[in-house]
Amino acid sequence: MSRLTELPLQSTPSVKSCRYTTSHLLTSREIAAHTVKDTLLTNVLTFIQDGWPATVSQEHEPYYRKRMELFVKDNCVLWGDRVVIPKTLQRHILDLLHTGHPGTTRMKQKARGYVWWPNIDADITAYVNACVGCAQTARDPPRGCIQPWTWPTVPWFRLHLDFAGPIRGQTFLIIIDAHSKWPEVIPVTQLTTKATVAILLHLFASFGYPREIVTDNGAQFTSQEFQSFVTVHNIKHKLTAPYHPATNGQAERFVQTFKNYFKASVAVTSQRSISPQQLDSFLFTYRTTPHATTGTTPAELMLGRQPWTAFDMLRPQTVHEHVLQSQEKMVKSKESPVFATHQEVWTRSYGSANTRWLPATVAESLGPKMYRVRLEDGSITRRHVDQLRSRSRVPEPLTSPTLRGPVSTSNASEDIWNGVWVDSETLDSSPVGICDSGSEVPPDPSVPSLTPPVDLSSNPTASITPPAGGRPQRHR
């Protein structure tokens, strides 16, 4: 079991203390307001919009080197996804980054996902070095190299368990997921196997059963009751070497991080214990900060997404606006049909495997997407617009026209002139042409004369004599 010796903390008045802050969260609107008041960033904003000069001053040089990657959104200067913070807000951002007393590396990793200003890495290092709590809990020099555990490829495959405490009268069960580095910290009042199993079952209800559990040789984990618990749930239980906590290094490292946070918080606030709110704040900061081993936040590896944090409010909502624009395009690209009352439709049928659509009539509209329709048997049902189709009736037959046409008893081809059917009633039997001079052109003897049509109504038995060759001839 990991324990912390309870010794009084010596005061160090000469060391500059970092601020334990509960300052309000910043938004992009506040950053924009400070940006337009910052002389340096106002010049940078103007250069981005109107063009950069050939030479710039020394204070503009860091921005000039990144000029091709800088842009302006809602009066905020951005470098990629990182918001450029004006001078007046940089200390506030450092306070936010140091929530939970993370070390220099973790602060830099988090900052690189959200904010930037010249020399930000040096400012973070100086900030951590000036923190009283962090200075008093600095780590010892690294030990000799040990064999690392195999990294699981999926979350919640192997869990590392350890107890931290008693710390100022409080003891905590620490559970670390080996894949994502996701921590669970549960205050405990009883160090019994029964209490430990109850906590594990509560977590397993949310995340499922792991395949492996790694613990030290504490009585809670070596008891017959715990062995029966892991056997029943088909969990492989691995014990570390006695008196060698480094074997369970993943839990041990987090225990040390948690202790450092506790001691730093006590040193800064003079509190005697960790409140539930402080514990939640620490866990949220740890879970949403990129881990040094994986390079990704535990939350993203565990949950498959990055939770919304205070730093996400620093960026203008460019992504949100892009999603809204995409949704508007989707709505416009596929407008739902609108059906009128008494309109005949096809409605989706779910009662028969052979008939997918039934004829119906729209009775009334229940909303932009919902209708009440009446089936042919008189029954009423509700249908979504996606379950309806327009229905068209077969048009009524028109009155049969009287058959008229250029019919000849001798040669049907004579009723076709230059490939066009013509009405013989409108033509003279001997067509003639008109020259440009106005004189008549004599008929071409090679063109047959037109034959008047036969009146079928007066002689219904009249027959049509086909031309020689058995089919009409087309003259071209």
Number of C-alpha atoms within 10 A of each C-alpha: 15 16 14 12 9 11 7 6 10 8 10 11 8 7 12 12 19 19 18 17 11 9 9 9 14 18 15 20 16 13 24 21 14 20 24 16 13 16 13 15 21 17 13 23 22 12 15 19 10 9 11 14 8 6 9 11 8 9 10 15 13 13 22 21 10 10 16 10 12 20 16 16 15 14 18 26 25 21 20 13 15 19 26 25 27 24 15 13 14 17 16 17 16 19 19 23 23 23 21 24 28 21 19 19 15 19 22 21 19 20 23 16 16 20 22 19 17 14 9 17 18 11 16 22 15 12 19 21 19 16 21 22 23 24 16 16 16 11 11 6 6 6 7 5 6 9 7 10 11 9 11 13 10 13 20 23 19 23 25 22 22 25 24 24 21 15 18 17 10 13 20 20 19 21 26 24 24 24 20 26 28 24 21 15 18 14 15 16 11 10 15 14 19 13 13 16 17 11 14 13 14 11 14 13 9 8 12 12 19 18 15 16 21 23 24 24 19 15 13 19 22 15 13 11 14 19 15 11 15 18 12 9 11 13 17 14 18 15 15 15 13 10 10 11 19 14 20 21 17 22 28 22 13 18 25 17 18 23 19 23 24 24 25 22 23 17 20 16 12 10 13 14 15 16 10 10 9 16 18 13 14 18 17 17 21 24 24 19 24 25 19 11 8 12 11 19 24 25 21 17 18 19 12 10 11 16 14 9 12 12 21 15 15 23 24 23 13 12 10 10 11 11 11 12 12 12 12 11 11 11 11 10 9 8 8 12 12 12 21 13 13 13 15 20 22 20 27 18 14 11 8 8 7 8 10 12 16 14 19 26 23 24 19 17 17 12 10 12 14 18 22 18 27 20 18 11 8 10 9 15 14 17 18 15 17 12 14 22 17 15 14 10 6 6 6 6 6 6 6 6 6 7 7 11 14 19 21 20 15 13 20 22 23 23 26 19 16 11 12 11 14 14 15 18 11 7 12 12 13 13 14 12 12 10 9 7 6 8 9 11 11 11 13 12 7 6 13 17 16 21 22 18 17 17 12 13 10 8 9 8 8 12 11 13 13 15 16 12 7 9 11 15 16 15 13 8
